[in-house]
Amino acid sequence: RALGRKILGLNLSAQSFDPIKSLDRKTVLDHYEKEINKLMEGDSMMSIILIPHDARGPSGDVAMLNELYSRVVSKKLKKHIRIVKFPVSAAAIKSLVSHLDAVVSGRMHLAIACLEVSTPVACVTYQDKFDGLFRLFGLLEINGLVLTPKEAIKPGAIYQTARRLLSQEAAIRKTVKRRLPTVKKLALKNLA
């Protein structure tokens, strides 16, 4: 980052694509590999960190991201792609995402960690609760930050989402920072 590189966090969750029964693991991995290649080839100052969240079996984030990493790291781009080693604490993930320019996530808890530290985030959704989270932060109105699985699997969708996040980074951070105190107050009411 000190060299002016943009750093994008990326999480891939099989759960995000469960609603599309015709999709298999290979198709999803092929798609994300193409999207990463497009991101890296389109911006010589881009770095990507793959961030796992769920270790449950072969369809968990860890297995999928490890496979994705092995596909992309063997290419000429390997010095600008990293993967977070699992297991990792929630505090460590929150600290990591606070240093990123943006994150594209398939997991709600990773999105929450990003929002807590005002890091711009977009999500591939698998439940309506993502819309509620983004609505609380005033982000639902920004097109393309909440992707359905059908939208996310389209060629160029992850690439375009990442580019949108990075191009609107300052405005998104400002919006999240402004809304964060209100969202925290609402969360505390749930504990009372």
N, C-alpha and C positions, 0 to 999 in steps of 0.2 A: 504494500500500500504506500510505503514511503517513496516508491519509485513511480507513483501515479497510477498504479494498476487499479482497476475496478474489481472488487471481490464479491462474487455472487455465491450464496449458499444454495444448495439444491438438495431436496429430500424427495425420494421416490417411494411411494407407498402402494403396494399391491391392493390394499383396501380401497384406495381411491378409484380403482378401475373395476372393482367387483360388480358394479351395476351393469357393466357391459359384458354379458355372458360370453359373447363370441371372441373376446380378446384373450389371448394366452400370454404367458410370461414373456416369451420370446418376442412377440409383437411389441409389447410395452418397452422392453429393453432396447429393441432395434430403434424404436421411435425416439427414446431419450438419448441414445447414442448419436443419432442424426442431429437432434436439437443441440446437444453439447458441441458437436463438431461445427455446426453452423455458428453458434455463439463465439467459439474460439477463433474460427477462421474469419469472422466478421469484425473482430475487435482484437488487435494484437496486444492490447493492454488489459485483457480480461483474464482473471483467474477464477477458478471454481473450486468450492469446497463441498464435497458430498457429506451430508449430515444424516446419519441413521438415528432412528428413534425407537423402533420396535424390533425385537430379536426373535419373535415367535416363528419358528420353523422356516421352511424354504421360501415362504411367501412374505416373510417379514422384511422390513427395510434393510436390515444388516445384510442378509443374503443377496437381496436384489442390488443394493448399492455396491457391494463387493464385486458382484459380477459385472455391473456397469463400469466400475472403476477399472477392472482388468481389461475391459474392452477398449476404453479410451486412453488409458495410461500407456499402452504400448505404442501409441502413435507419437508423432513429433511434438505433441502438445503436453507431454507428460510432466514437464517441470512446472506447469501452471495449473495442474489439477491435483487436489489432495482429497483424502477421505479421513473422516474422524474415526478413530479406533474405538470400538465398542467393547465393553460397557463404558459409559461416560455419565457423569452426574448431570442432573438438571441445572445445577449452578454453573457447571463448566460450559454447558451448551448456551446458557443465557449470556455468560461472559463472552463466548466466541461470537455469537450473533450480534453483540453490541459493537463489534469491530468490522462488521460486514456492511457493504453498501446496500445490499438487498438480498432477499431469500424467496425462493419459490418452493413451497412446501405441499406435501400431501398429508400432513399431520396437523391437527388442531393445536396440540400442546406446543409444537414448535412455533406455530404462528403466534400463540399467546406469548411465548418467550420473546419473540421478535418485537411484538407490540409493547411489551413491558419496558423495553429499552429503546423504543422509537425507531426500530429498524424496519424499513419498508418491506412488506411481505405480500405475496400473492399465494393463493391456494387452489389446488385441485381438490374439489369437494366431494364428499361421499355422503354427507348429511346436511340438512338445512341449517344446522347450528352454525355453520361457517358464515352464512348470510347475517345471522344475528350478531355475531362477533364483529363483522366488518361494519354493520350498521351502527353499532355502539361507538365505533371509532370514526364514523363519518367517511368511511372508505368505500361503501357499497356503490356510491355514485360514480366512482372512478372506474370506467369500463375496463374489463379485462383483469381485475385483481382476484375475482372469484370465478374459477373455471369449472364447468361440469366435466366429468370424464370424457364425454363425447366431444366437447370443445378442446380439451387438452390433448387428445390423441390426434387431432388434425395436424398435418404437416405445417410446421412453422409456429404453432401455437405457443409452445414453451419459450421459443426464441423471442417471439413478439412480446410475450408477457414480461420476460426478463428485460428486454430493451425498454418497455414502457416503465417498469419499475425504476430502472436506472435513470431514464430521462426525466422522471418526475420525483426523483429521490428527495430533493429539498422540500418540495411542497407536501409530500406524503409525511415526511418526518415532522414537519411543522403541524400538520393536522393531527397526527397521533399525539404529539407532545401537548397540544392544546386540549385534547379530549381525555388524556390519561387520568388526570385527577378525578374527573367525573366518573369514569369507568371504575376506578379504584373505590370510590365512595359507594357505588352501586354494589360492588363485590362484597364490601364490608357489611352491607345490609343483609346479604345472604347468610352471613355468619352470625348475625345477631339473633 
